[in-house]
């Protein structure tokens, strides 16, 4: 049974998932949040990222990691 935590009247819940479409300025914009057994939001929907942009970001990150380590 899922429990919905109504966050309408409290400070918006912090969200660290920058790829979730409900994340705005590291806060969840939903009024009601359900969490799974691990404490993860069950409503999370990941934004679609174009393959070109994703591959470029991966390449830059890999270069940075290899350079720093």
C-alpha positions in Angstrom: 0.0 0.0 0.0 1.4 3.3 -1.0 1.2 6.3 1.3 1.0 9.8 -0.2 2.8 12.5 1.7 1.0 15.7 1.1 3.6 18.4 0.9 1.4 21.3 -0.3 1.5 23.2 3.0 5.1 22.5 4.0 8.3 23.7 2.5 8.8 21.8 -0.8 10.6 18.5 -0.5 14.3 18.6 -1.5 15.0 16.6 -4.6 18.5 15.6 -5.7 17.5 13.9 -8.9 18.4 16.5 -11.5 17.0 14.3 -14.3 13.5 14.1 -12.9 10.9 16.3 -14.7 9.4 17.2 -11.3 12.7 18.7 -10.0 12.8 22.5 -10.1 15.7 24.2 -8.3 16.4 21.0 -6.3 12.8 21.0 -5.0 10.0 18.6 -5.9 7.1 20.5 -7.6 4.5 17.8 -6.8 2.0 18.4 -4.1 1.8 14.8 -3.1 4.9 12.5 -3.0 4.9 8.7 -2.6 8.1 7.0 -1.6 9.1 3.4 -2.1 10.8 1.1 0.5 14.2 2.7 -0.3 12.8 6.2 0.1 12.8 7.0 -3.6 10.0 8.9 -5.2 7.6 6.6 -7.1 6.4 9.4 -9.4 9.8 10.2 -10.8 9.9 10.5 -14.6 13.3 11.0 -16.3 13.7 13.7 -18.9 14.6 12.5 -22.3 18.1 13.6 -23.3 19.2 13.5 -27.0 21.8 10.9 -27.7 24.2 13.5 -29.1 24.0 15.6 -25.9 24.4 12.5 -23.7 27.4 11.2 -25.6 29.1 14.6 -25.5 28.5 14.9 -21.7 29.9 11.4 -21.2 32.9 12.1 -23.3 33.7 15.3 -21.4 33.2 13.6 -18.0 35.4 10.7 -19.0 38.1 13.2 -20.1 37.8 15.0 -16.8 38.0 11.8 -14.8 41.0 10.6 -16.7 42.8 14.0 -16.3 42.1 14.3 -12.6 43.0 10.7 -11.7 
